[in-house]
Amino acid sequence: MTESVLIVDALSAGHGKRTSSRDSIGCGPRAIAGVFELHSVQCRIIRAEDFVRKPRMKDFDHLAISAMTMDVPIVNQLVRKWSNVRKRGRTLLGGPIANDHSIVKQIKPDVMIIGEGESTLNELLSLNFLSEDIELDLIPGIGFLDSDGVRITERRAFLTSQEMSDQFIPSTVRVTDYQGYQASRIYVEVTRGCSNFKRTRLPLPDGRECSDCSNCDSPNFGDRVNCPEDIPPGCGFCSVPGTWGAPRSRSVKAIVNEVEELLTLGARRIVLESPDFLDFQRSETLLTDPCSPPANTTNIRTLLETITALPWFQEDQAHLSIENIKACLFSEHVAQLLSEILPSTSPNIGLETGSFQHAESIGKCGSPQDVLRAVKLAKEYGMSPYVYFIFGLPGETSETVEESVKLMRSVSQSGAERIILYGFRALPGSAFQDFPEPKRDYLLGQKMQEEAQRINRRKKDEYIGKELRAVASEPSWAKKEYTMFYPLGEGPLMTVRGEYSPGTLLTVRVVSVLSPGLLEAKAIKRD
């Protein structure tokens, strides 16, 4: 009998419905589907909100959920629904949610996969976990409940670049399970892990504090991994280096093959996913310095030129973009390369705080001035970057907020297309996991929000009258007989009168600004 698994993509679903990034299809669920396919296990992917609205539980034997810590409410609901209908079958849980080991007791999955999922799932399937009882305590990288309570096994070794490139291949066909995938930003993993192995200097709530051992700045990259106080590496608010380790890059061949298969299936918007795209093949050895050596522009050029040589890009039927870059690696050579091959890209640069002292205290690499320099350089070469800020961070004061507001204005005037502002979240696995999160009436956060909205609204006014090529996504929530469109290139969400099927390409003219994040446009012609 062939086993079948329903994979629920609960990422960013929160209490049941995504309210942002609705056009994003992440790497994780497709990577897990690829492992099931490797073992000839039938699987499908469904969004969490679609599962709640129209579950297909009776068609599948087992449930696998990919989620973040913010998604605990919907994950609880999913597992309850499944348990009420399916009395047998396995329940697996993975993704960033697994950084919180207490989730095992709360959700009670048969297995929670901690950290990278591919090799752990591969071992479970090789041992016939779906149909037989096995000795779970011998499997590295999992959590489960037994008669003694929560059990967490030893950490599993990180995948190598070769394993990521040749052994574990993300499913491409399963992208068609996502409604409107033709208009979605489909993320293709380029690197995994982060090179920032600096650490916060703020005292932690449990008493741990940096002892100035100098490991974080050691010229020996191996030293940077070790912290006598066991403070997680990276920016204090981030769990990436602690969870996924130092960067490992996939091969050009693996990335190009995946992109080509996705385009063949009808994808139009491909995003090369990485905590820092400029880490791509930057070093063949352990990479724990975020700013040295410089970006490997030779290999980056090979990757981008090979992808953009595909006919979909040559015929302007698809768009390729990158997202995250670290300002300290963004040199003039890099700017020239990106503007030459991806002239309309909008790289995302994390700033978080406009205060040099605050940035240093939370473990950021580089400085706010590095970000301002990078924005100016990007603008000089025709790019319009997005810049990230976070309010409510530990160590934030009225003075650091004033500096952040001033820098928001400076990066906007220097060419930043958009200010992206988040509220601080205490992520399990990060150095700041035990710090309190800002409340709704947090006045300093409101000040940053008001400034970001003002800047973004003004930027949107500049779109009025512009003609853009756009791709249809989904019906409008708010207005009947309207369809949501995304620019084929970079730019804001738009709503257009008319009913269009996902993937339809139009040339549109922007006619009004409805909000800091939404424009109204009029159809001019159909491709």
C-alpha positions as CSV (number, residue, x, y, z in Angstrom):
1,M,0.0,0.0,0.0
2,T,1.3,3.4,-1.0
3,E,1.6,5.9,1.9
4,S,0.4,9.5,1.3
5,V,1.2,12.7,3.2
6,L,-0.6,16.0,3.4
7,I,2.0,18.8,3.9
8,V,0.4,21.9,5.4
9,D,2.3,25.2,4.8
10,A,1.3,27.1,7.9
11,L,4.2,29.6,7.6
12,S,3.0,33.1,8.6
13,A,-0.6,31.9,9.0
14,G,-0.7,33.0,12.7
15,H,-4.2,32.5,13.9
16,G,-5.4,31.2,10.6
17,K,-4.9,33.6,7.7
18,R,-1.9,35.3,6.1
19,T,-2.3,39.0,6.1
20,S,1.0,39.9,4.5
21,S,3.4,38.3,2.0
22,R,0.4,36.6,0.4
23,D,2.4,36.3,-2.9
24,S,5.3,34.4,-1.3
25,I,6.0,30.6,-1.6
26,G,8.8,29.6,0.6
27,C,11.5,27.0,0.2
28,G,10.7,24.8,3.2
29,P,7.6,22.8,2.3
30,R,8.9,22.1,-1.2
31,A,12.2,20.9,0.3
32,I,10.3,18.5,2.5
33,A,8.1,17.3,-0.4
34,G,11.3,16.5,-2.3
35,V,12.3,14.1,0.4
36,F,8.9,12.3,0.3
37,E,9.2,12.1,-3.5
38,L,12.7,10.6,-3.0
39,H,11.0,7.7,-1.1
40,S,8.1,7.5,-3.6
41,V,5.7,8.7,-0.9
42,Q,2.7,10.6,-2.5
43,C,2.3,14.1,-1.1
44,R,0.5,17.3,-1.7
45,I,1.0,20.8,-0.2
46,I,-1.9,22.9,1.1
47,R,-2.0,26.4,2.7
48,A,-3.1,26.4,6.4
49,E,-6.1,28.6,5.6
50,D,-7.2,26.3,2.8
51,F,-6.9,23.3,5.1
52,V,-9.2,25.0,7.6
53,R,-11.7,26.1,5.0
54,K,-11.8,22.9,3.0
55,P,-9.8,20.1,4.6
56,R,-8.9,17.0,2.5
57,M,-7.9,14.8,5.4
58,K,-9.6,11.6,4.2
59,D,-7.5,11.6,1.1
60,F,-4.2,11.2,3.1
61,D,-2.7,8.9,5.6
62,H,-0.3,11.3,7.4
63,L,0.1,15.0,8.2
64,A,3.3,17.1,8.0
65,I,3.2,20.8,9.1
66,S,5.8,23.5,8.4
67,A,5.4,26.5,10.7
68,M,7.0,29.3,12.6
69,T,6.6,30.1,16.3
70,M,4.0,32.8,15.5
71,D,1.9,30.0,14.0
72,V,1.2,28.0,17.1
73,P,-2.5,29.0,17.2
74,I,-3.2,27.7,13.7
75,V,-1.0,24.6,14.2
76,N,-3.0,23.7,17.3
77,Q,-6.2,24.0,15.3
78,L,-4.8,21.9,12.4
79,V,-3.7,19.1,14.7
80,R,-7.0,19.0,16.5
81,K,-8.9,18.8,13.2
82,W,-6.7,16.0,12.0
83,S,-6.9,14.0,15.2
84,N,-10.7,14.2,15.2
85,V,-10.9,12.7,11.7
86,R,-7.8,10.6,11.4
87,K,-7.4,8.3,14.3
88,R,-4.4,6.6,12.8
89,G,-1.4,7.9,10.8
90,R,1.6,10.0,11.8
91,T,1.8,13.7,12.5
92,L,5.1,15.5,11.9
93,L,6.0,19.1,12.7
94,G,9.0,21.1,11.5
95,G,10.3,24.5,10.5
96,P,11.4,27.4,12.8
97,I,8.6,26.5,15.2
98,A,10.8,23.6,16.4
99,N,13.2,26.0,18.0
100,D,10.8,26.0,20.9
101,H,11.2,22.5,22.4
102,S,8.1,23.0,24.6
103,I,6.0,22.9,21.5
104,V,6.3,19.1,21.6
105,K,4.3,19.0,24.8
106,Q,1.8,21.6,23.6
107,I,1.1,20.2,20.1
108,K,1.9,16.5,20.7
109,P,3.1,15.6,17.2
110,D,4.5,12.0,16.8
111,V,7.8,13.7,15.8
112,M,9.0,17.3,15.8
113,I,11.9,17.7,13.4
114,I,14.4,20.2,14.8
115,G,16.6,22.3,12.5
116,E,17.3,21.1,9.0
117,G,14.6,18.6,8.0
118,E,15.9,16.8,4.9
119,S,18.4,14.3,6.4
120,T,16.2,13.7,9.5
121,L,13.1,13.0,7.4
122,N,15.2,10.9,5.1
123,E,16.3,8.7,8.0
124,L,12.8,8.4,9.4
125,L,11.4,7.3,6.0
126,S,14.3,4.9,5.5
127,L,13.3,3.2,8.8
128,N,9.6,3.0,7.7
129,F,8.5,5.4,10.4
130,L,5.2,6.1,8.6
131,S,4.1,2.5,9.1
132,E,6.2,1.0,11.9
133,D,7.2,1.8,15.4
134,I,10.9,2.6,15.6
135,E,13.4,3.6,18.3
136,L,13.0,7.4,18.1
137,D,15.7,8.1,20.7
138,L,18.3,6.8,18.2
139,I,17.3,9.5,15.6
140,P,19.3,12.7,15.9
141,G,17.5,16.1,15.5
142,I,14.0,15.3,16.7
143,G,11.7,15.9,19.7
144,F,8.8,13.6,20.8
145,L,6.8,12.6,23.9
146,D,7.3,9.4,25.7
147,S,6.2,8.1,29.2
148,D,9.0,10.2,30.8
149,G,7.8,13.5,29.1
150,V,9.5,15.5,26.3
151,R,12.6,13.9,24.7
152,I,15.0,15.9,22.6
153,T,17.7,13.9,20.8
154,E,21.2,15.0,20.0
155,R,21.7,17.7,17.4
156,R,22.1,16.5,13.8
157,A,25.1,17.6,11.7
158,F,24.4,20.3,9.2
159,L,24.0,19.3,5.5
160,T,27.0,19.8,3.3
161,S,26.8,21.9,0.1
162,Q,27.1,18.7,-1.9
163,E,24.1,17.1,-0.1
164,M,22.1,20.3,-0.6
165,S,22.9,20.3,-4.3
166,D,22.9,16.6,-5.3
167,Q,21.1,14.5,-2.7
168,F,18.1,16.5,-1.5
169,I,16.3,18.2,-4.4
170,P,13.3,20.3,-3.6
171,S,10.1,19.4,-5.4
172,T,9.2,21.6,-8.2
173,V,5.9,20.0,-9.3
174,R,4.4,20.6,-5.9
175,V,4.5,24.4,-6.5
176,T,1.4,23.8,-8.6
177,D,-0.5,23.0,-5.3
178,Y,-0.4,26.7,-4.4
179,Q,-3.3,28.7,-5.7
180,G,-2.0,31.6,-7.9
181,Y,1.5,30.3,-8.0
182,Q,1.9,31.8,-11.4
183,A,1.9,35.3,-9.9
184,S,3.7,34.4,-6.6
185,R,7.3,35.1,-5.6
186,I,8.7,31.6,-5.6
187,Y,11.8,31.3,-3.5
188,V,14.7,29.1,-4.6
189,E,17.3,28.4,-2.0
190,V,20.8,29.6,-2.9
191,T,22.5,29.5,0.5
192,R,21.5,28.3,3.9
193,G,22.8,29.7,7.2
194,C,24.3,33.1,8.1
195,S,27.9,34.3,8.3
196,N,27.3,36.7,11.2
197,F,28.8,35.0,14.2
198,K,29.1,38.2,16.3
199,R,27.0,38.2,19.5
200,T,24.9,40.7,21.5
201,R,26.7,42.6,24.2
202,L,23.5,43.2,26.1
203,P,23.1,41.3,29.4
204,L,20.5,38.5,29.0
205,P,17.6,38.0,31.4
206,D,19.1,34.8,32.7
207,G,22.3,36.5,33.7
208,R,24.5,35.6,30.8
209,E,26.7,38.4,29.5
210,C,29.5,38.9,27.0
211,S,32.9,38.4,28.7
212,D,34.9,40.1,25.9
213,C,36.7,36.8,25.1
214,S,37.3,38.2,21.6
215,N,36.2,35.0,19.8
216,C,33.6,36.9,17.8
217,D,36.4,38.9,16.1
218,S,39.0,36.2,15.9
219,P,40.9,35.8,12.5
220,N,40.4,32.1,13.1
221,F,36.9,31.5,11.8
222,G,36.6,28.3,13.9
223,D,37.0,30.3,17.1
224,R,34.0,32.4,16.2
225,V,31.7,29.4,16.6
226,N,32.6,29.0,20.3
227,C,31.2,31.3,23.0
228,P,32.2,30.6,26.7
229,E,28.8,32.1,27.8
230,D,26.8,30.1,25.2
231,I,25.2,33.2,23.8
232,P,23.6,32.3,20.4
233,P,25.5,33.8,17.5
234,G,24.2,36.6,15.2
235,C,22.1,39.6,15.7
236,G,20.4,39.2,19.1
237,F,16.9,39.1,17.5
238,C,17.7,36.4,14.9
239,S,17.9,32.7,15.3
240,V,19.3,31.8,11.8
241,P,23.0,31.2,12.5
242,G,22.2,29.3,15.7
243,T,19.6,27.1,14.0
244,W,21.1,26.7,10.5
245,G,24.8,27.3,11.1
246,A,27.3,29.0,8.9
247,P,26.5,29.5,5.1
248,R,26.6,26.6,2.7
249,S,25.9,27.2,-1.0
250,R,24.1,25.0,-3.5
251,S,25.7,24.5,-6.9
252,V,24.9,26.6,-9.9
253,K,23.6,23.5,-11.7
254,A,21.2,22.6,-8.9
255,I,19.8,26.2,-8.7
256,V,19.5,26.6,-12.4
257,N,17.7,23.2,-12.9
258,E,15.2,24.1,-10.2
259,V,14.5,27.6,-11.7
260,E,14.1,26.1,-15.2
261,E,11.6,23.5,-13.9
262,L,9.6,26.1,-12.1
263,L,9.4,28.3,-15.1
264,T,8.3,25.3,-17.3
265,L,5.4,24.9,-14.8
266,G,4.3,28.5,-15.3
267,A,6.1,30.4,-12.6
268,R,6.9,34.0,-13.5
269,R,8.6,35.5,-10.4
270,I,11.7,33.8,-9.1
271,V,13.5,35.0,-5.9
272,L,16.9,33.7,-5.1
273,E,16.6,33.0,-1.3
274,S,19.5,33.5,1.1
275,P,20.0,35.2,4.5
276,D,22.7,37.1,2.5
277,F,22.9,36.5,-1.3
278,L,26.4,37.9,-1.3
279,D,27.5,34.8,0.8
280,F,27.0,32.7,-2.3
281,Q,30.1,30.5,-2.6
282,R,32.1,33.2,-0.8
283,S,34.3,30.6,0.9
284,E,34.9,26.9,0.5
285,T,35.6,26.6,4.3
286,L,33.7,27.6,7.4
287,L,32.4,31.1,6.9
288,T,31.7,33.0,10.2
289,D,32.9,36.5,9.3
290,P,30.0,38.5,7.7
291,C,32.3,41.1,6.0
292,S,35.5,39.2,5.0
293,P,36.5,37.8,2.5
294,P,34.6,39.9,-0.1
295,A,31.7,38.6,-2.2
296,N,32.7,36.0,-4.8
297,T,31.6,38.1,-7.8
298,T,33.0,35.5,-10.3
299,N,30.6,32.8,-9.1
300,I,27.7,35.2,-8.6
301,R,28.1,36.4,-12.2
302,T,28.1,32.8,-13.4
303,L,25.0,32.0,-11.5
304,L,23.0,35.1,-12.6
305,E,24.1,34.9,-16.2
306,T,23.2,31.2,-16.5
307,I,19.7,31.8,-15.1
308,T,19.0,34.9,-17.1
309,A,20.0,33.2,-20.3
310,L,16.9,31.0,-19.9
311,P,14.4,31.9,-22.6
312,W,11.7,33.0,-20.2
313,F,13.9,35.8,-19.0
314,Q,15.3,36.6,-22.5
315,E,11.7,37.0,-23.7
316,D,10.7,39.1,-20.7
317,Q,8.1,36.6,-19.6
318,A,9.5,36.1,-16.1
319,H,11.4,38.2,-13.5
320,L,14.4,37.2,-11.4
321,S,15.3,39.0,-8.1
322,I,17.5,38.7,-5.1
323,E,16.6,39.8,-1.6
324,N,18.8,40.0,1.4
325,I,22.3,41.5,1.3
326,K,24.7,42.7,4.0
327,A,25.8,46.3,3.5
328,C,29.4,45.6,4.4
329,L,29.7,43.2,1.4
330,F,28.0,45.6,-1.1
331,S,30.9,47.1,-2.9
332,E,31.0,49.1,-6.1
333,H,32.1,46.0,-8.0
334,V,29.0,44.1,-6.7
335,A,26.7,47.1,-7.5
336,Q,28.0,47.2,-11.1
337,L,27.6,43.4,-11.5
338,L,24.0,43.4,-10.2
339,S,22.9,46.5,-12.2
340,E,24.4,44.9,-15.4
341,I,22.5,41.5,-15.0
342,L,19.5,42.4,-12.8
343,P,19.0,46.1,-13.6
344,S,15.6,46.4,-11.9
345,T,16.3,44.5,-8.7
346,S,15.6,45.9,-5.3
347,P,17.9,44.3,-2.8
348,N,16.8,44.2,0.8
349,I,19.2,45.6,3.4
350,G,18.8,45.1,7.1
351,L,19.4,48.2,9.2
352,E,17.2,47.5,12.2
353,T,18.4,50.5,14.2
354,G,19.8,53.9,13.2
355,S,22.1,54.0,16.3
356,F,25.7,52.9,15.9
357,Q,26.0,52.0,19.6
358,H,22.6,50.2,19.6
359,A,23.6,48.2,16.5
360,E,26.9,47.2,18.0
361,S,25.2,46.1,21.3
362,I,22.7,43.8,19.6
363,G,25.4,42.0,17.5
364,K,24.9,43.7,14.1
365,C,27.7,43.5,11.6
366,G,28.8,46.7,10.0
367,S,27.2,50.0,10.9
368,P,24.2,52.2,10.0
369,Q,26.5,54.3,7.9
370,D,27.5,51.2,5.9
371,V,23.8,50.8,5.1
372,L,23.4,54.5,4.1
373,R,26.5,54.1,1.8
374,A,25.1,50.9,0.3
375,V,21.8,52.6,-0.5
376,K,23.5,55.5,-2.2
377,L,25.7,53.1,-4.2
378,A,22.7,51.1,-5.2
379,K,20.8,54.2,-6.3
380,E,23.8,55.3,-8.3
381,Y,23.7,52.1,-10.2
382,G,19.9,52.3,-10.9
383,M,18.7,50.0,-8.1
384,S,16.0,50.9,-5.5
385,P,16.7,48.9,-2.3
386,Y,14.3,48.2,0.5
387,V,15.6,48.9,4.1
388,Y,14.5,47.0,7.2
389,F,14.0,48.5,10.6
390,I,12.7,46.9,13.9
391,F,11.1,48.7,16.7
392,G,11.0,47.5,20.3
393,L,14.4,45.8,20.3
394,P,16.1,45.2,23.6
395,G,18.3,48.2,24.4
396,E,16.1,50.6,22.5
397,T,15.7,54.1,24.0
398,S,14.1,57.4,22.9
399,E,17.6,58.5,21.7
400,T,18.1,55.4,19.5
401,V,14.6,55.8,18.1
402,E,15.4,59.5,17.2
403,E,18.5,58.2,15.4
404,S,16.4,55.6,13.6
405,V,13.8,58.1,12.4
406,K,16.5,60.4,11.1
407,L,18.2,57.5,9.2
408,M,14.8,56.4,7.8
409,R,14.6,59.9,6.2
410,S,18.2,59.7,5.1
411,V,18.0,56.3,3.4
412,S,14.7,57.4,1.7
413,Q,16.2,60.6,0.4
414,S,19.3,58.6,-0.8
415,G,17.2,56.2,-2.9
416,A,15.6,53.5,-0.7
417,E,12.3,52.5,-2.4
418,R,10.6,51.4,0.8
419,I,11.0,51.3,4.5
420,I,10.0,47.9,5.9
421,L,9.3,48.1,9.6
422,Y,8.7,45.1,12.0
423,G,7.9,44.9,15.7
424,F,10.5,42.9,17.7
425,R,9.5,39.3,18.3
426,A,11.3,37.1,20.9
427,L,12.2,34.2,18.7
428,P,13.2,30.8,20.4
429,G,16.8,30.0,19.6
430,S,17.8,33.7,19.5
431,A,19.8,35.5,22.1
432,F,16.7,37.7,22.8
433,Q,14.2,34.9,23.2
434,D,13.5,35.8,26.8
435,F,13.1,39.5,26.3
436,P,9.6,41.1,26.4
437,E,8.0,42.1,23.1
438,P,6.6,45.7,22.7
439,K,2.9,46.2,23.5
440,R,0.4,47.7,21.1
441,D,0.5,51.1,22.8
442,Y,4.3,51.3,22.7
443,L,4.9,55.0,22.0
444,L,8.4,54.7,20.6
445,G,7.2,52.0,18.1
446,Q,4.3,54.3,17.1
447,K,6.7,57.0,16.3
448,M,8.7,54.8,14.0
449,Q,5.5,53.4,12.4
450,E,4.2,56.9,11.6
451,E,7.4,57.9,10.0
452,A,7.7,54.7,7.9
453,Q,4.1,55.1,6.7
454,R,4.7,58.8,5.8
455,I,7.8,57.9,3.8
456,N,6.2,54.9,2.0
457,R,3.0,56.9,1.2
458,R,5.1,59.6,-0.4
459,K,7.0,57.1,-2.4
460,K,3.8,55.5,-3.7
461,D,2.6,59.0,-5.0
462,E,5.5,58.8,-7.4
463,Y,3.9,55.8,-9.1
464,I,0.8,57.7,-10.3
465,G,0.7,57.8,-14.1
466,K,3.4,55.1,-14.5
467,E,2.9,52.2,-16.8
468,L,4.0,48.8,-15.5
469,R,3.8,45.2,-16.6
470,A,1.9,43.2,-13.9
471,V,0.8,39.6,-13.3
472,A,-2.6,38.6,-11.9
473,S,-2.6,36.9,-8.5
474,E,-6.0,36.5,-6.8
475,P,-9.5,38.2,-6.5
476,S,-9.5,41.3,-4.3
477,W,-10.7,40.8,-0.7
478,A,-12.2,44.3,-0.5
479,K,-13.7,45.1,-3.9
480,K,-15.9,42.9,-6.1
481,E,-14.9,42.5,-9.7
482,Y,-11.3,43.5,-9.0
483,T,-8.1,41.4,-9.1
484,M,-4.9,41.8,-7.2
485,F,-1.8,42.3,-9.4
486,Y,1.9,42.3,-8.7
487,P,4.5,44.0,-10.9
488,L,6.3,41.5,-13.0
489,G,9.4,43.3,-11.8
490,E,9.8,45.1,-8.5
491,G,7.2,47.3,-7.0
492,P,4.0,47.5,-4.9
493,L,0.7,45.5,-4.9
494,M,-2.0,46.8,-7.2
495,T,-5.7,46.3,-7.6
496,V,-7.2,46.3,-11.1
497,R,-10.9,46.3,-12.2
498,G,-11.8,43.0,-13.9
499,E,-11.6,39.3,-13.3
500,Y,-8.4,37.8,-14.4
501,S,-7.0,34.3,-14.0
502,P,-3.7,33.9,-12.0
503,G,-0.7,34.4,-14.2
504,T,-2.3,36.8,-16.7
505,L,0.1,39.5,-17.8
506,L,-1.1,43.0,-18.4
507,T,0.4,46.4,-19.0
508,V,-1.3,48.7,-16.4
509,R,-1.3,52.4,-15.6
510,V,-1.3,53.5,-11.9
511,V,-4.2,55.9,-11.2
512,S,-4.3,56.3,-7.5
513,V,-2.8,55.5,-4.1
514,L,-5.2,53.6,-1.9
515,S,-2.8,53.1,1.1
516,P,1.0,53.1,1.9
517,G,1.1,49.5,0.5
518,L,-1.6,49.4,-2.2
519,L,-2.1,51.2,-5.6
520,E,-5.1,51.2,-8.0
521,A,-4.2,50.7,-11.6
522,K,-6.1,50.5,-14.9
523,A,-5.5,47.8,-17.6
524,I,-3.9,49.2,-20.7
525,K,-3.3,46.1,-22.8
526,R,-3.0,42.3,-22.4
527,D,0.2,40.5,-23.3
